[in-house]
Amino acid sequence: MLKKLLIATAIVLSFTNMANAQNMTKKDSVFQAEYDFDQKDYKKCLEQIKGYTAREYVSCLNTEIKKQNAAIEEYYKRLLAFPEFDKWNNGNGLFRGNVKDMNDQYVAYRERLCSMYGMGLYSLYGDLEHGRKECMMEMNDQLLRRLERIYNSSQADFGPDSYNGETYPGNK
């Protein structure tokens, strides 16, 4: 049931992001992340914690990690809208090719490193998940910042001005 809910949420987010992308003007063509790097919702969730249990913290972390994962996927989609990145990905779309391989390896590395991190902080938090999820959120934040930098740089290098006013699907 939870898996179906997550899939439905991802689909809704995808349609929302596509609608936002279609409403962008040339002035707004540099993609501004849907992800809130200040993590206001996460901080608000932490403020509402009453019992200060690991479960409450993990609940807040899980919500933020879901937002980050959706934003990461959106950056990949927008990068692949550039013909140069599509070629780099062997023209295979988001769920095949270099992007999939890179993301699979990143997720595997993140899972193993954060599992070790959770073990290291077990005595501090009294829970393996709290430290693990905290690590995942940090790593996702770093990846999102890198993807934002790549996208914004690519917008300058490959964007509409570079191709006589051409626009790509993610830039309309």
GIBEL-V328646 format. One record per pair of residues at least 12 apart in sequence whose C-alpha atoms are under 6 Angstrom apart, sorted by the first residue. I is the first residue (numbers start at 1). J is the second residue. D is the distance in whole Angstrom. If there is no record, write none. Layout:
{{I | J | D} {I | J | D}}
//
This chain:
{{21 | 170 | 6} {22 | 172 | 5} {24 | 172 | 6} {29 | 171 | 5} {35 | 71 | 6} {45 | 60 | 6} {54 | 130 | 6} {58 | 130 | 5} {65 | 137 | 6} {78 | 170 | 5} {81 | 170 | 6} {114 | 132 | 5} {114 | 135 | 5} {115 | 132 | 5} {117 | 132 | 6} {118 | 131 | 4} {118 | 132 | 4}}
//
